[in-house]
Amino acid sequence: MKVLLIIPPFSQINTPYPSAPQLSGFLRSRGIEARTFDLSLTSALKIFSRPGLERIFSCIAGSEDDVVKRALALRHKYITTIDPVINFLQGKNPNLAYRIVQDGFLPQGEAFSRETDEKGAFGYFSLQDKAKYYSSLLIDDITDIISRTITPHFRLSRYAEKIAQSPPHFDPLLNELKRPMNLIEEMIIEELKKEIEAYGPDVVGFTIPFPGNLLGALVSAKFIKSRYPKIKIIFGGGYVNTELRTLRDERIFDFADYITYDDGELPLLNIIKGLRGESSPFVRTLLRENGKLTFRDDAPEKNLSHEDMFPPSLEGIDASKYIPVTEMLNPMHRIWSDGYWNKLTAAHGCYWHKCTFCDISLDYIKRYSPARAVTIVDWMEDMIMQTGRTAFHFTDEAAPPALLKEVSLEILRRNLAVSWWGNIRFEKAFTEDLARLMALSGCIAVSGGLEVADDRLLSLINKGVTLSQVARVCRGFRDSGIMVHAYLMYGFPTETAQEIINSLELVRQFIKHNLFQSGFWHQFSLTAHSPIALTPEKFNVEVTSSKENPFANNDLGYKDLSGIDHSIFSGGLSKALYNYMHGIGLDWDVTKWFEFRVPKSTVDKSLVKNFIHDTSDLYMPDGKRRALWTGSSPVIKKLGKGEMVVTVHGNSVAAEWNLDHRTAAWLKEAALKADINSTEGVTFGQLKASFPNGEEAFNEFAKTEVWQELRDNILLFV
């Protein structure tokens, strides 16, 4: 039995969404023939090609839109440059960069009119970066042309997102499925048909992560049902898990045979076994029986531990065809879309799972199940073998610091040269030394939720962090060369105008001190599975929409009983942050970003500076922390009269110290025991206790430049 797992249009085009390869790897480990088909990518490649643009321009001829009229006048330039540009973005023709940046090579539409500090941005970035950015603007222009003419649903990484965002009824989607297909949908179906004819699946699974994938999945499933009625269709994924948990509208089953919830491995496996005629109880599966919906969860085994998972299978995926795009010049912000990332999850769920705005009642958050570090790095090596790519994105809800420490150590033990980044919580366990260890192992960036830059609201959210703590954690990442992205929220229940302005002032200070390099503001939204939705009275909120819609139930309407309209702050906050990320306006008063009167900030302009000023904890760590020697083995030469010259090399330093023979011997022994491959190991407390003449002598030694240089460059405690 053949299984085809489809990523429906549209998702990011620089790397495959991870759920389908993860499921494929599991099914193949159980002897089932399975592969992934990235319909999102293949459709995008068809659209952004010479034949694709020829069809698009033929379809839109006669448009009266001024932007489209200009594009039609330049149609020859669009058609002749698109294939070389896509090849360039795929890394197949890097020397084309010289032509791309020349005036007159690319047709320039609306996207090129954005205000850009080119001298500042491209003085730092390379010619290749500039060409990538221009190429991405070309793709943006074509996307805009399509959305103005063929279908307003089309965006580069989503399709018909708005109509799929918590629609209470299936009717809006059904109406879309009843109308004639537009040209974009025709191209999607052409690619789908080609794959089905070539592979011949018995089962097709659609992983639907976001609202912007739902209509693409439905259009595709409708075609399969009409043309290949024997193929069984399964829907699952993040959208299903959050939006369709209380589904009562059976009409979606005209397009799918099964809908599965939460982790898909066991539900998929048991459905496939049942289709093969084996006795196999359903796991978290909704189906239509005799015209009625039935939820079946009959198997004794509900979930696999994350440790027991198998590495993703990239069967059906060609990494060389993905298209990196530079949506923003900011080096941290562009990381999502620029480059191919092998995607892995270190731990299922969130180890904190207490934030009051989060879906902590759902399995993907509440069931915490980490893999061992050795298993995770085994997966990394497996994916390197499959793709030839050594860059990784850990897609955890929040990767645990203790696990990241062990993963970093395991990467270093195996001498892997990898790059990686992932989502974290800004908690105190991320010490300066842990940040340095992560950087040594290949960590280039982290993202995390600062949410609201206000301690009162952080407490109300139950975030488990404070502003001073976040600042010190970000300082450690900054000083280790790790970029930081902050998720920011405004409009949290009871948040006042004063608190919003104060939050912006703190964000300004964080960015000014380079504590994070990029961020994204989003307005608070109330979701059905969050603690706030379950106990709205605790947050001075009144829920104004039903939680019992027949189709989707997730985003809820609500009224903040404090009476403030938080939405009016959206434009000013977004404009300020966009400029901050480009180094503009960091010395302005934050009130200048708003077109209406707002309160003055009451935050001390030196607050964040004061948070990060104290570095006393950096040189004298906790006694239980493990020592890690990151430099060369000390070379000791006798200088005379009991004095020794000790030489140690680090990656970027060559240190030489004059020490007495006992201290030199102690340092040599410390380096041996603190080696990453040492089976013995040693803690900071043990090093102190073993210092010649005892701990008091060590405390004096710790005040010397030798110790500071060791701590700054060679010796970590994690």
C-alpha positions as CSV (number, residue, x, y, z in Angstrom):
1,M,0.0,0.0,0.0
2,K,1.4,3.4,-1.1
3,V,0.9,6.5,1.0
4,L,1.4,10.0,-0.3
5,L,1.7,12.8,2.3
6,I,1.0,16.2,0.8
7,I,2.0,19.7,1.9
8,P,-0.9,21.7,0.4
9,P,-0.5,25.2,-1.1
10,F,0.8,27.5,0.1
11,S,3.6,27.3,2.7
12,Q,7.1,28.7,2.7
13,I,9.1,28.0,-0.4
14,N,12.5,27.9,1.1
15,T,12.2,24.6,3.0
16,P,9.5,21.9,3.4
17,Y,7.0,22.1,6.3
18,P,8.2,19.4,8.7
19,S,5.1,17.4,9.5
20,A,4.8,15.4,6.3
21,P,8.5,14.3,6.3
22,Q,8.2,13.4,10.0
23,L,5.1,11.2,9.3
24,S,6.8,9.7,6.3
25,G,9.8,8.7,8.3
26,F,7.6,7.0,10.9
27,L,5.5,5.1,8.3
28,R,8.6,3.9,6.5
29,S,10.1,2.7,9.8
30,R,7.0,0.4,10.0
31,G,7.5,-1.0,6.5
32,I,4.9,1.2,4.8
33,E,5.8,2.7,1.4
34,A,5.4,6.5,2.0
35,R,6.7,9.7,0.5
36,T,6.2,13.4,0.8
37,F,4.9,15.6,-2.0
38,D,5.4,19.4,-1.5
39,L,2.5,20.6,-3.7
40,S,3.1,24.0,-2.3
41,L,6.6,24.2,-3.7
42,T,5.9,22.5,-7.1
43,S,2.9,24.8,-7.6
44,A,5.1,27.9,-6.8
45,L,7.7,26.6,-9.3
46,K,5.1,26.3,-11.9
47,I,3.7,29.8,-11.3
48,F,7.1,31.4,-11.1
49,S,8.4,30.1,-14.4
50,R,8.5,31.3,-18.0
51,P,5.5,29.1,-19.1
52,G,3.6,30.0,-15.9
53,L,4.0,33.8,-16.4
54,E,3.1,33.5,-20.1
55,R,-0.2,31.9,-19.0
56,I,-0.7,34.5,-16.3
57,F,-0.1,37.5,-18.6
58,S,-2.4,36.1,-21.2
59,C,-5.1,35.7,-18.5
60,I,-4.8,39.3,-17.2
61,A,-4.6,41.2,-20.5
62,G,-7.0,44.1,-20.6
63,S,-6.8,44.9,-16.8
64,E,-7.4,48.6,-16.0
65,D,-5.4,48.5,-12.8
66,D,-2.4,50.9,-13.1
67,V,0.0,48.5,-11.4
68,V,-1.1,45.7,-13.7
69,K,-0.9,47.9,-16.8
70,R,2.7,48.7,-16.1
71,A,3.4,45.0,-15.6
72,L,1.7,44.1,-18.9
73,A,3.9,46.7,-20.6
74,L,6.9,45.0,-19.1
75,R,5.6,41.4,-19.6
76,H,8.5,40.5,-21.9
77,K,11.0,41.4,-19.1
78,Y,9.1,39.4,-16.5
79,I,8.9,36.4,-18.7
80,T,12.5,36.4,-19.8
81,T,14.0,37.0,-16.4
82,I,12.0,34.7,-14.1
83,D,13.7,31.4,-14.9
84,P,17.3,32.9,-14.5
85,V,16.2,34.6,-11.2
86,I,14.7,31.3,-9.8
87,N,17.9,29.4,-10.7
88,F,19.9,32.1,-9.0
89,L,17.9,31.9,-5.8
90,Q,18.3,28.1,-5.9
91,G,22.0,28.6,-5.9
92,K,22.5,27.3,-9.5
93,N,23.9,30.5,-11.1
94,P,25.5,32.7,-8.4
95,N,27.3,34.9,-11.0
96,L,24.0,36.2,-12.2
97,A,24.1,38.5,-9.1
98,Y,26.2,41.0,-11.1
99,R,23.4,41.3,-13.7
100,I,20.5,41.3,-11.2
101,V,21.8,44.4,-9.3
102,Q,22.3,46.3,-12.5
103,D,19.6,48.9,-13.4
104,G,17.6,47.7,-16.3
105,F,17.9,43.9,-15.8
106,L,14.8,43.3,-13.6
107,P,11.4,44.9,-14.2
108,Q,10.6,47.0,-11.2
109,G,7.1,47.2,-9.9
110,E,5.5,48.3,-6.6
111,A,7.8,46.2,-4.4
112,F,10.8,48.1,-5.6
113,S,9.4,51.4,-4.4
114,R,9.9,50.4,-0.7
115,E,12.1,52.8,1.2
116,T,15.4,51.0,1.8
117,D,18.6,52.3,3.3
118,E,20.6,50.5,0.6
119,K,23.9,52.1,1.5
120,G,23.6,51.0,5.1
121,A,22.1,47.6,4.3
122,F,24.3,46.6,1.4
123,G,27.4,48.2,2.8
124,Y,27.2,45.4,5.4
125,F,25.7,42.7,3.2
126,S,27.3,41.2,0.1
127,L,26.6,41.5,-3.6
128,Q,24.8,38.1,-3.4
129,D,22.6,39.5,-0.6
130,K,21.6,42.5,-2.7
131,A,20.8,40.3,-5.7
132,K,18.8,38.0,-3.4
133,Y,16.8,40.9,-2.1
134,Y,16.1,42.3,-5.6
135,S,15.1,38.8,-6.8
136,S,12.7,38.5,-3.9
137,L,11.2,41.9,-4.8
138,L,10.5,40.6,-8.3
139,I,8.7,37.6,-6.8
140,D,6.7,40.0,-4.5
141,D,5.7,42.0,-7.6
142,I,4.5,39.0,-9.4
143,T,2.6,37.9,-6.3
144,D,0.9,41.3,-6.1
145,I,0.0,41.2,-9.8
146,I,-1.7,37.8,-9.3
147,S,-3.6,38.9,-6.2
148,R,-4.9,42.0,-8.0
149,T,-6.2,40.1,-11.0
150,I,-6.5,36.3,-10.9
151,T,-7.4,35.8,-7.3
152,P,-7.1,37.9,-4.1
153,H,-6.5,34.7,-2.2
154,F,-2.9,34.3,-3.5
155,R,0.1,35.1,-1.3
156,L,3.5,33.6,-1.5
157,S,3.2,31.5,1.6
158,R,-0.6,31.2,2.1
159,Y,-3.8,30.9,0.1
160,A,-7.3,32.1,1.1
161,E,-6.1,32.6,4.6
162,K,-8.9,35.0,5.7
163,I,-11.8,32.8,4.9
164,A,-10.2,29.8,6.7
165,Q,-9.6,31.7,10.0
166,S,-12.2,30.2,12.4
167,P,-15.2,30.3,10.0
168,P,-18.2,29.2,12.1
169,H,-19.7,27.4,9.1
170,F,-18.3,25.5,6.2
171,D,-20.4,27.5,3.7
172,P,-17.7,30.1,2.7
173,L,-15.3,27.3,1.8
174,L,-17.9,25.3,0.1
175,N,-18.8,28.3,-2.1
176,E,-15.2,28.5,-3.1
177,L,-15.2,24.9,-4.1
178,K,-18.4,25.2,-6.2
179,R,-17.1,28.1,-8.4
180,P,-14.9,27.4,-11.5
181,M,-11.2,27.1,-10.7
182,N,-9.0,30.1,-11.3
183,L,-5.7,29.8,-13.1
184,I,-3.6,29.3,-9.9
185,E,-5.9,26.4,-8.8
186,E,-5.6,24.9,-12.3
187,M,-1.8,25.0,-12.0
188,I,-2.0,23.4,-8.5
189,I,-4.2,20.6,-9.9
190,E,-1.9,20.0,-12.9
191,E,1.0,19.4,-10.5
192,L,-1.1,17.2,-8.3
193,K,-2.3,15.1,-11.2
194,K,1.3,14.6,-12.4
195,E,2.4,13.3,-9.0
196,I,-0.6,11.0,-8.5
197,E,-0.2,9.5,-12.0
198,A,3.5,8.9,-11.4
199,Y,3.3,7.5,-7.9
200,G,-0.1,5.8,-7.8
201,P,-0.9,6.2,-4.1
202,D,-3.7,4.2,-2.3
203,V,-3.8,6.7,0.5
204,V,-3.3,10.5,0.4
205,G,-2.8,12.4,3.6
206,F,-3.0,16.2,3.7
207,T,-1.1,17.9,6.5
208,I,-2.8,21.3,7.0
209,P,-0.8,23.4,9.4
210,F,-2.4,26.9,8.9
211,P,-5.5,28.5,7.6
212,G,-3.6,29.4,4.5
213,N,-3.3,25.7,3.6
214,L,-7.0,24.7,4.0
215,L,-8.5,25.8,0.7
216,G,-5.5,24.4,-1.2
217,A,-6.0,21.1,0.5
218,L,-9.8,21.1,-0.2
219,V,-9.4,22.0,-3.9
220,S,-6.8,19.2,-4.2
221,A,-9.0,16.7,-2.3
222,K,-12.0,17.5,-4.5
223,F,-10.0,16.7,-7.6
224,I,-8.8,13.4,-6.2
225,K,-12.3,12.4,-5.1
226,S,-13.7,13.1,-8.6
227,R,-10.8,11.6,-10.6
228,Y,-9.5,8.8,-8.3
229,P,-12.4,7.8,-6.1
230,K,-10.6,4.7,-4.8
231,I,-7.9,6.7,-3.1
232,K,-8.6,7.3,0.6
233,I,-8.0,10.8,1.9
234,I,-6.9,11.8,5.4
235,F,-6.8,15.3,6.8
236,G,-4.7,16.3,9.8
237,G,-2.2,18.9,11.0
238,G,-2.1,22.0,13.2
239,Y,-5.2,23.7,11.7
240,V,-7.3,20.6,12.3
241,N,-5.9,20.2,15.9
242,T,-6.8,23.8,16.9
243,E,-9.8,24.8,14.7
244,L,-11.7,21.6,14.1
245,R,-11.7,19.9,17.4
246,T,-15.5,20.2,17.9
247,L,-16.4,19.7,14.2
248,R,-20.1,18.9,13.6
249,D,-20.5,19.8,9.9
250,E,-20.3,16.6,8.1
251,R,-20.0,18.2,4.6
252,I,-16.2,18.3,4.8
253,F,-16.3,14.6,4.5
254,D,-17.3,15.0,0.9
255,F,-13.6,15.7,0.5
256,A,-12.0,13.5,3.1
257,D,-12.5,10.0,4.5
258,Y,-10.8,10.5,7.8
259,I,-9.8,13.5,10.0
260,T,-7.1,12.8,12.6
261,Y,-6.2,14.8,15.7
262,D,-3.0,15.6,17.5
263,D,0.1,13.6,16.7
264,G,-0.6,11.8,13.4
265,E,1.7,8.8,13.7
266,L,-0.5,6.2,15.4
267,P,-3.8,7.5,13.8
268,L,-2.3,7.2,10.3
269,L,-0.7,3.8,11.0
270,N,-3.9,2.3,12.3
271,I,-6.0,3.6,9.5
272,I,-3.6,2.1,7.0
273,K,-3.6,-1.2,8.8
274,G,-7.4,-1.2,8.7
275,L,-7.4,-0.5,5.0
276,R,-5.1,-3.5,4.5
277,G,-7.6,-5.7,6.2
278,E,-5.8,-6.0,9.6
279,S,-7.7,-5.6,12.8
280,S,-6.7,-2.2,14.0
281,P,-8.6,0.1,16.3
282,F,-8.8,3.8,15.5
283,V,-6.8,6.4,17.3
284,R,-8.2,10.0,17.6
285,T,-10.0,9.7,14.3
286,L,-13.2,11.4,13.1
287,L,-15.1,9.8,10.3
288,R,-18.6,9.8,8.7
289,E,-20.6,6.6,9.3
290,N,-24.2,6.4,7.9
291,G,-24.3,10.2,7.4
292,K,-23.2,10.9,11.0
293,L,-19.9,12.0,12.4
294,T,-18.3,9.5,14.8
295,F,-15.1,10.1,16.8
296,R,-13.1,6.9,17.4
297,D,-10.3,6.5,19.9
298,D,-10.3,2.8,20.6
299,A,-6.7,1.8,20.8
300,P,-4.9,1.3,24.1
301,E,-1.8,3.0,22.8
302,K,-2.4,6.7,22.3
303,N,1.0,8.3,21.7
304,L,4.6,7.5,21.1
305,S,7.3,9.1,23.3
306,H,9.3,11.6,21.4
307,E,12.4,9.5,22.1
308,D,10.9,6.6,20.1
309,M,10.3,8.7,17.0
310,F,12.3,8.1,13.8
311,P,14.1,10.8,11.8
312,P,12.1,12.5,9.1
313,S,12.2,10.9,5.6
314,L,12.9,13.3,2.7
315,E,11.8,10.7,0.2
316,G,10.1,12.7,-2.5
317,I,11.8,16.0,-1.5
318,D,14.5,17.6,-3.6
319,A,16.3,20.1,-1.4
320,S,17.9,21.8,-4.4
321,K,14.5,23.0,-5.8
322,Y,13.6,25.1,-2.8
323,I,13.7,28.9,-3.2
324,P,15.3,31.1,-0.5
325,V,13.8,34.6,-0.4
326,T,14.9,37.7,1.4
327,E,11.7,39.3,2.7
328,M,13.5,41.8,4.9
329,L,17.1,43.1,5.1
330,N,17.3,42.5,8.8
331,P,19.7,39.6,9.2
332,M,17.7,37.9,12.0
333,H,14.2,38.5,10.5
334,R,15.2,37.0,7.2
335,I,16.3,33.7,8.7
336,W,12.9,32.2,8.4
337,S,12.7,32.5,4.6
338,D,16.3,32.7,3.5
339,G,17.9,29.3,3.1
340,Y,17.0,25.6,3.4
341,W,16.6,24.3,7.0
342,N,16.4,20.7,8.1
343,K,13.6,20.8,10.6
344,L,13.6,18.8,13.8
345,T,11.9,18.9,17.2
346,A,14.0,18.3,20.3
347,A,11.0,17.8,22.6
348,H,7.3,17.4,22.0
349,G,5.2,20.0,23.8
350,C,6.2,22.8,26.1
351,Y,8.0,22.1,29.4
352,W,6.5,25.3,30.9
353,H,2.9,25.1,29.5
354,K,1.6,27.8,31.9
355,C,1.1,30.9,29.7
356,T,-2.5,32.1,30.0
357,F,-2.9,33.1,26.4
358,C,-1.6,29.8,25.0
359,D,-3.4,26.6,24.0
360,I,-2.1,24.7,27.0
361,S,-5.0,22.4,27.1
362,L,-4.1,20.9,23.8
363,D,-1.8,17.9,23.3
364,Y,0.8,19.7,21.2
365,I,1.5,22.0,24.2
366,K,0.6,20.1,27.4
367,R,2.3,16.7,26.7
368,Y,5.9,17.3,27.2
369,S,8.1,14.5,25.9
370,P,11.8,15.2,25.2
371,A,14.2,13.0,23.2
372,R,17.7,12.3,24.5
373,A,20.5,14.5,23.1
374,V,22.2,11.5,21.5
375,T,19.0,10.6,19.7
376,I,18.5,14.2,18.4
377,V,22.0,14.4,17.1
378,D,21.5,10.9,15.4
379,W,18.5,12.5,13.7
380,M,20.7,15.4,12.6
381,E,23.3,13.2,11.1
382,D,20.6,11.2,9.3
383,M,19.1,14.4,7.8
384,I,22.6,15.5,6.7
385,M,23.0,12.2,4.8
386,Q,19.6,12.7,3.2
387,T,19.9,16.3,2.1
388,G,23.6,17.2,2.1
389,R,22.5,20.3,4.1
390,T,23.9,21.0,7.6
391,A,21.6,23.8,8.7
392,F,18.9,23.0,11.3
393,H,15.8,24.7,12.7
394,F,14.4,23.2,15.9
395,T,10.7,23.8,15.7
396,D,10.0,23.2,19.4
397,E,7.3,25.3,21.2
398,A,10.2,26.1,23.6
399,A,13.4,24.1,23.6
400,P,14.5,23.2,27.1
401,P,17.8,24.7,28.2
402,A,19.1,21.5,29.9
403,L,18.4,19.6,26.7
404,L,20.0,22.2,24.5
405,K,23.1,22.0,26.7
406,E,23.3,18.2,26.1
407,V,22.6,18.6,22.4
408,S,25.4,21.2,22.1
409,L,27.9,18.9,23.9
410,E,26.9,16.0,21.7
411,I,27.4,18.0,18.6
412,L,30.9,19.0,19.8
413,R,31.8,15.5,20.8
414,R,31.0,14.3,17.2
415,N,32.9,17.2,15.7
416,L,29.9,18.2,13.5
417,A,30.1,21.4,11.6
418,V,26.4,22.5,11.7
419,S,24.3,25.7,12.0
420,W,21.2,25.6,14.1
421,W,18.5,27.8,15.7
422,G,15.2,27.4,17.5
423,N,12.6,28.8,19.8
424,I,13.3,29.2,23.5
425,R,12.0,30.8,26.7
426,F,14.1,33.7,28.0
427,E,14.7,32.1,31.4
428,K,17.7,32.3,33.7
429,A,18.9,28.8,32.9
430,F,20.3,30.3,29.7
431,T,23.4,31.6,31.3
432,E,26.2,33.4,29.5
433,D,28.2,30.2,29.5
434,L,25.4,28.1,28.1
435,A,25.0,30.7,25.3
436,R,28.7,30.4,24.5
437,L,28.5,26.6,24.5
438,M,25.5,26.8,22.1
439,A,27.4,29.2,19.9
440,L,30.4,26.8,19.8
441,S,28.1,24.0,18.7
442,G,26.7,26.0,15.8
443,C,23.8,28.0,17.3
444,I,23.3,31.1,15.2
445,A,20.0,32.5,16.5
446,V,17.1,32.0,19.0
447,S,13.6,33.3,19.0
448,G,11.4,33.7,22.0
449,G,8.4,35.4,23.5
450,L,9.0,38.6,25.4
451,E,5.3,39.2,24.7
452,V,4.7,42.3,26.8
453,A,7.6,44.4,28.1
454,D,5.9,45.0,31.5
455,D,6.4,43.0,34.7
456,R,2.8,43.3,35.8
457,L,1.5,41.9,32.5
458,L,4.2,39.2,32.4
459,S,3.0,38.1,35.8
460,L,-0.7,38.1,34.6
461,I,0.4,36.0,31.6
462,N,2.2,33.6,34.0
463,K,5.2,33.9,31.7
464,G,7.7,32.9,34.4
465,V,10.2,35.5,33.5
466,T,11.0,39.2,34.4
467,L,12.3,42.0,32.3
468,S,15.6,42.1,34.1
469,Q,16.0,38.4,33.6
470,V,15.2,38.6,29.8
471,A,17.7,41.4,29.4
472,R,20.5,39.4,31.0
473,V,19.7,36.3,29.0
474,C,19.7,38.3,25.8
475,R,23.0,39.9,26.8
476,G,24.5,36.4,27.0
477,F,23.3,35.6,23.5
478,R,24.5,38.9,22.1
479,D,27.9,38.5,23.6
480,S,28.1,35.0,22.2
481,G,27.3,36.1,18.6
482,I,23.8,34.6,18.7
483,M,21.0,36.6,17.1
484,V,17.7,37.1,18.9
485,H,14.2,37.5,17.7
486,A,11.5,38.6,20.1
487,Y,7.8,37.8,19.8
488,L,5.9,40.9,21.1
489,M,2.2,41.3,22.0
490,Y,0.0,44.2,22.6
491,G,-3.6,44.4,23.6
492,F,-3.4,41.8,26.4
493,P,-6.5,42.1,28.6
494,T,-6.3,45.0,31.0
495,E,-3.2,46.5,29.3
496,T,-3.4,50.2,29.5
497,A,-2.3,52.8,27.0
498,Q,0.5,53.7,29.4
499,E,1.7,50.1,29.5
500,I,1.7,49.9,25.7
501,I,3.9,53.0,25.4
502,N,6.2,51.8,28.2
503,S,6.5,48.5,26.4
504,L,7.6,50.2,23.2
505,E,10.2,52.2,25.1
506,L,11.6,49.0,26.5
507,V,11.7,47.4,23.1
508,R,13.6,50.5,21.9
509,Q,16.1,50.1,24.6
510,F,16.5,46.3,24.0
511,I,17.2,46.9,20.3
512,K,19.4,49.9,21.0
513,H,21.6,47.8,23.2
514,N,21.5,45.0,20.5
515,L,19.8,42.6,22.9
516,F,17.6,41.5,20.2
517,Q,17.9,42.1,16.5
518,S,14.4,41.7,15.3
519,G,10.9,41.3,16.6
520,F,7.3,41.1,15.6
521,W,4.2,42.7,17.2
522,H,0.9,40.9,17.1
523,Q,-2.3,41.9,18.7
524,F,-3.6,39.6,21.4
525,S,-6.1,37.1,20.2
526,L,-8.3,35.0,22.4
527,T,-8.3,31.3,21.5
528,A,-10.8,28.7,22.7
529,H,-8.2,26.4,24.3
530,S,-6.4,29.0,26.5
531,P,-6.8,29.6,30.2
532,I,-8.2,33.1,29.5
533,A,-11.0,31.6,27.4
534,L,-11.8,29.1,30.1
535,T,-11.9,31.7,32.9
536,P,-12.4,35.1,31.2
537,E,-13.7,36.7,34.3
538,K,-10.2,36.5,35.9
539,F,-8.9,38.7,33.1
540,N,-11.7,41.2,32.9
541,V,-12.8,39.8,29.5
542,E,-16.2,39.0,28.2
543,V,-16.4,36.4,25.4
544,T,-18.8,37.6,22.7
545,S,-18.7,34.8,20.2
546,S,-19.9,31.2,20.4
547,K,-17.6,28.3,21.2
548,E,-20.1,25.8,19.7
549,N,-19.9,26.6,16.0
550,P,-20.6,23.6,13.7
551,F,-17.3,24.1,11.8
552,A,-14.3,25.9,13.3
553,N,-13.9,26.9,16.9
554,N,-10.7,28.6,17.8
555,D,-10.4,32.4,17.5
556,L,-13.0,34.0,19.8
557,G,-14.6,37.4,19.8
558,Y,-14.2,39.2,23.1
559,K,-14.6,42.5,24.8
560,D,-12.0,43.9,27.1
561,L,-14.1,45.4,29.9
562,S,-11.5,48.0,30.7
563,G,-12.9,49.7,27.5
564,I,-9.6,50.5,25.7
565,D,-9.4,50.0,21.9
566,H,-5.9,48.4,21.6
567,S,-6.1,48.2,17.8
568,I,-5.4,51.9,17.4
569,F,-1.8,51.3,18.5
570,S,-1.1,48.8,15.7
571,G,0.3,51.2,13.1
572,G,2.6,53.1,15.4
573,L,4.0,49.9,17.0
574,S,4.6,48.2,13.7
575,K,6.2,51.3,12.1
576,A,8.5,51.9,15.1
577,L,9.6,48.3,15.2
578,Y,10.3,48.1,11.4
579,N,12.5,51.2,11.7
580,Y,14.2,50.0,14.8
581,M,15.2,46.8,13.0
582,H,16.8,48.9,10.4
583,G,18.7,51.1,12.9
584,I,16.4,54.1,12.4
585,G,14.8,56.2,15.1
586,L,16.4,54.5,18.1
587,D,17.0,57.9,19.8
588,W,13.5,59.3,19.1
589,D,10.9,59.8,21.7
590,V,8.5,56.8,21.3
591,T,5.5,59.0,21.1
592,K,6.6,60.3,17.7
593,W,5.6,57.0,16.0
594,F,1.8,57.7,16.6
595,E,-0.5,60.0,14.8
596,F,-2.6,60.7,17.8
597,R,-1.8,61.8,21.4
598,V,-0.4,59.0,23.6
599,P,1.0,59.1,27.1
600,K,4.7,59.9,27.6
601,S,6.8,56.9,28.6
602,T,7.4,56.6,32.3
603,V,10.3,54.1,31.9
604,D,13.8,55.2,32.9
605,K,15.8,55.6,29.7
606,S,18.7,53.7,31.3
607,L,16.6,50.8,32.7
608,V,17.8,48.1,30.3
609,K,21.4,49.4,30.5
610,N,21.2,49.0,34.3
611,F,19.8,45.5,33.9
612,I,22.8,44.4,31.9
613,H,25.4,46.4,33.6
614,D,26.1,43.9,36.5
615,T,28.5,41.2,35.2
616,S,29.7,40.0,38.6
617,D,28.0,36.6,38.1
618,L,29.9,35.9,34.9
619,Y,33.3,35.0,36.6
620,M,32.1,33.1,39.7
621,P,29.5,30.6,38.6
622,D,27.4,28.1,40.6
623,G,29.7,25.5,42.2
624,K,27.7,22.6,40.7
625,R,28.2,23.7,37.1
626,R,30.4,21.4,34.9
627,A,33.7,22.8,33.7
628,L,34.3,22.7,29.9
629,W,37.7,23.5,28.5
630,T,37.3,24.9,24.9
631,G,41.0,25.7,24.1
632,S,44.1,23.7,23.3
633,S,45.9,21.7,25.9
634,P,48.1,24.0,28.0
635,V,51.8,23.9,27.0
636,I,54.0,24.6,30.1
637,K,57.6,25.7,29.9
638,K,59.9,26.4,32.8
639,L,60.8,30.1,33.2
640,G,63.0,29.8,36.3
641,K,62.8,30.1,40.1
642,G,59.6,28.0,40.2
643,E,57.8,30.1,37.6
644,M,56.2,28.6,34.5
645,V,55.0,30.0,31.2
646,V,51.6,28.5,30.2
647,T,50.4,28.9,26.6
648,V,46.8,28.1,25.6
649,H,45.3,28.7,22.2
650,G,41.6,29.3,21.6
651,N,39.9,29.8,18.2
652,S,40.4,33.6,18.3
653,V,43.0,34.1,21.0
654,A,46.5,33.0,22.0
655,A,47.0,33.4,25.7
656,E,50.3,33.3,27.6
657,W,50.6,33.5,31.4
658,N,53.4,33.4,33.9
659,L,52.3,31.2,36.8
660,D,53.9,29.4,39.7
661,H,54.5,25.7,39.1
662,R,51.7,24.5,41.3
663,T,49.1,26.8,39.7
664,A,50.4,25.8,36.3
665,A,50.0,22.1,37.2
666,W,46.5,22.7,38.5
667,L,45.5,24.4,35.3
668,K,46.9,21.5,33.2
669,E,44.9,19.1,35.3
670,A,41.8,21.2,35.1
671,A,42.1,21.3,31.3
672,L,42.4,17.5,31.2
673,K,39.4,16.9,33.4
674,A,37.3,19.6,31.7
675,D,37.8,18.2,28.2
676,I,34.5,17.5,26.5
677,N,35.5,13.9,26.0
678,S,36.6,13.4,29.6
679,T,34.7,10.6,31.3
680,E,35.6,11.9,34.7
681,G,34.5,15.6,34.5
682,V,34.9,18.3,37.1
683,T,32.7,21.0,38.5
684,F,33.5,24.6,39.4
685,G,33.2,23.7,43.1
686,Q,35.7,20.8,42.7
687,L,38.1,23.1,40.8
688,K,38.0,25.6,43.6
689,A,38.6,23.0,46.2
690,S,41.6,21.5,44.4
691,F,43.3,24.9,43.9
692,P,46.8,25.1,45.5
693,N,46.5,26.5,49.1
694,G,42.7,26.2,49.2
695,E,39.6,28.2,48.3
696,E,40.8,31.5,49.8
697,A,43.8,31.4,47.5
698,F,41.5,30.6,44.6
699,N,39.3,33.6,45.4
700,E,42.4,35.8,45.1
701,F,43.4,34.1,41.8
702,A,39.8,34.7,40.5
703,K,40.5,38.5,40.7
704,T,43.5,38.3,38.3
705,E,43.5,38.9,34.6
706,V,44.5,35.3,34.1
707,W,41.2,34.0,35.4
708,Q,39.2,36.7,33.6
709,E,41.0,35.8,30.3
710,L,40.3,32.1,31.0
711,R,36.6,32.8,31.6
712,D,36.3,35.1,28.7
713,N,37.9,32.8,26.1
714,I,38.6,29.3,27.3
715,L,36.8,28.0,30.3
716,L,33.0,27.5,30.5
717,F,30.8,26.3,33.3
718,V,27.5,24.8,32.2
